[in-house]
Amino acid sequence: MSDSSEVRLIQRLVQEIERLKLGLDPDVLAAWYGKVELDAKARARPDLRESIQVIRDPVLTMKFEFRTSRRAVDKVIEAIEANLPAMPLATRLYFEKLEELIQAQAMV
């Protein structure tokens, strides 16, 4: 492999790593949480909309709490599923794990 092709390969890898890191940026996550929250509220019955809420920790900006009633969990899951294809890879993996946790909590 020539030096120039190695450099191009390393540059592509660095760009890919930077793109993946961007998906876990707290502000990117906050934007997706907001989108999922709005979509879930739009899907939910009017009497359940107030039970769907995302709270971001003001100090630990990477920490979020997704509150919802058990009756609205299915609408939150639908909203997450609908938004997954548009998310960056790292963000998509994050929200897939969130979806698992929400479903597990709903079963308790």
N, C-alpha and C positions, 0 to 999 in steps of 0.2 A: 504494500500500500504506500503510495507516495505521501510526502509531507503535506501537500495541499489537500489531498482527499482526506487525510486524517484530521486536518484542521477543520474542514467542512463538516465532517462527521461529528466532531466534538462540538462545534457551533450549533449543529442541529440538536444534539442531545441537551445542551445548555438551554436552548430555546424551549424544548419540550418540558424540561424540568421547571423552567420559569412559568410556563403556561399552566402546568399542574399546580404549582404553588399558588398561583392567582386564584384558583378555584377554592382555596381554603382561606383566603383573605377574609377577615372579620366583616368588612363592609360588603363583600360579595355575598357572603353567607346571609348577612342581614337583609340584603335586597331579595334573595331567594326566599327567605323566611317570610318577608312581607308579601311576596307574590303568592306563595302557597297559602298564607293566611287569608288574603283577599279572595283567592279562588275557592277556598273551603267555605268561606262565609257566603259566597255567591251560590254555592251548591246546596247549602244547608237551608232547612226551613227557617222562616223568620224568627221563630221562638228559640232556635238553637244558635243563632248567629253570635249573640253576645257571649256565649260560652267558649268561643274559639278566640284564643288570644296568644300572641307571641310576646314574651318579655325578654329584653336584652339586658344583661347585667351591665350597669354603667362603669364598673371598675374592671371587671374581667370581660372585655369586649368580645371575646370568642365564646362566651357562655350564653346560651339561650335557653329559655323555658317555653315549651309549647303546651299551653293549657287548653283542654277541651273536655266537654262532657262525654260520657260513654256513648250517648246517643248520636253525637256528631263525629265520632271517630271514623266512621266509614267515609264521610265527606272529606275529612282531612287526608285520609289515605288516597282517595280519588284525586284530590288536588296535587298531592305529591307525585302520584303516578303520571298525571297529565303533564307535569312540568319536567320530569326526569329527562326526556329526550333533548331538551334545550339547554340543559346544564352542562358546564364543563365536567370532565371526567371525575376529578377529585370531589367536586360539589355533588355530583350524582351519587358517588359512593357514600358520601356523608349522609345524604338524604335517604338513601336506601337503608342505611343502618338506623336512622331516625325512624323510618317507617316500621322496621322490625321492633324497635323499642316501644313505639306507640301501640302496636298490635299486642305485644307481650303484656304491657300494662293494662290494656283493655280486658285481657283474659283473666286478670287477677281478681 
